[in-house]
């Protein structure tokens, strides 16, 4: 008898599904493919077949279970509250435990991303060679023609100096007074290598508001791409390292400017625990995690009308894109809107389907780029309908994908993190 | 097993990507919205045009391969389960809204259009398609027509068949016929159109439909009326109607469902109430106000405990969301659920509800009641467990008696779900043998090789 340990853990969630099929309306992948294997109901049914011993981990099965953005739109709208994300992630973990990761993921996850120093070195190496990638505009480059088969992907440049190389271990409040609280800053890969300015900006913002900030250099990748792909072993290792990195710093909260990082750190307790001890540690860790959006409004209690718009954005029309990792993973949707609506000098327009996934889905966009573009196309329709000059969001992952698709669709919009808009 | 050569013929017709034979894909097309009917097809084909359907049907007819048309697979009768295997004709990619004709209040649609997508499109023109099966998020028009689906709006607006002006159908022989037309009145020979509506895909494949639309009502109002006795709630339904108010919807759920909904999504329903009725009135704003007042007055007069008028759209939406979650509430609570679809003349609702209560006692079972009280279509649900033989046997007996009771009270076995596989064993009991023979003869005439969705409706 096969050991179905990871599947056994999610069997109770799988049993929740009553096959009504309402998920089809909300699933971005189903909306493109119109096939039962694309949608939560079909995936869940097949996972149950594995549990029942009627289905093996065939390449087709791996493909089906891989083709999910984990955007959680189906789960959020499920009448019987099936947590299909846990079923999909659990199934991937089961598959990895039986079949291994495969060469590429094994290298990327375990040899690069799981090791802070190695990850930095590889990023440096890529940065040194990025001149080979043609410029699209400004700091955006794209894949050269000789790898056209991968599509003309636009992506932001890697920063000249990574955040890790310019950040201090401790920042005292700027007013010189006793700090009103002490927070740990979680860098995250995208902020570290691509958008170090957000990090510095947020640290500056916090210290201006009387907060002491510590940035431990023992922190690692949050592990999202890794454990969502089913590599729980590496995921747990990173979770333990990150928990440890902040453990003795005596911080009130741990904050980050990346929606994926904040939700991933919070959700260690949900997806990863293998025993009671781990569960307890991850649950305690979760209580301290705050995304930048909720931290400034809910914890620092800064009134939305007290934010000041940066001059260069004056007179612009803006719209908000809900990152899946904020709106559904953390139920953060009102805070950024409150800020945008209150900001004097810009006009806020809500986009249709603001909570629709941008199509990135982490490594999903690597394996299913054509689908990513189609799903992003619907997002682009929503953006066009607003007539906005700027698409605002709070997730570097979404930003990378939105920038690519705005350019592919030859649209004029710029994409910004909310923190970039305010002084 | 289907011949390899046939698969490649199908691939030639619709393209390789629209023919699925992987075992995983076949498993994913082995079920519908029911719990216990599972059968895998041998191939899943996604046609996108009438011509493609016709070519596929010609091959299937020549080779005598069973064909089961399928839309969103949201049905709850086993209707889209390929019971004799063969071909599943998945219509989900055949899904264009061809035309919305504002002048004539009609729309032309392909069979794979999902009802909610149609609703959103029609809203832009201030129109709507009244039949509202509660599976509208996934149900396709082809399936809705084939099942003659209904929903809460039936009280005032009727069911699907009242909104289909014409259809294009591919017959099992591959011939393409057009039944009905585009006009409101049409008496040209036998009304064949309505034989195909509610035929559950056993006569042909619907490839296009001409729908009758209504202008969206200008205003709506929702009332939640609370009762100490579910049978009194049932009586309120016809009291309101006989006093001259025809609400858009009247929905009922009993104490058990109320509490389960409150557990799932607390919205402040009265947990101690024996039942609530949800009313929705729609129309011209002034009329809506007056009708809402009238409903409050009549229901209070005939034994309601409390009337809550939704103060805004948000509150109204909460009530209707709760209603939609009703079935999930029931299904999530038991291993096996018999969701009945019996329908009685409205005046007999209290009798039917009381009978359900008696049966629950008699067989020591949980029988919960929710449904479209406004049109006499109740969904008593029996909670049981197929692996507990004694319990399950009692549940089966209770189900038999509920259906017999409905017929005794002048009602029918199924109001809107259809027979499919789920209700077959009762079909014989409640239908005159000559009528069944007539149906079988019609089927044999149109589908001589019995390839269209075989195994459904009668045993």
Interface residues (C-beta under 8 A of the other chain):
Chain A: X16 X18 X19 X20 X21 X22 X23 X24 X25 X26 X34 X35 X36 X37 X42 X45 X46 X49 X54 X55 X58 X60 X61 X64 X79 X80 X81
Chain B: X20 X22 X23 X24 X25 X27 X28 X29 X31 X32 X33 X34 X35 X46 X72 X73 X74 X90 X92 X93 X95 X112 X114 X116 X135 X137 X138 X264 X324 X325 X327 X328 X331 X332
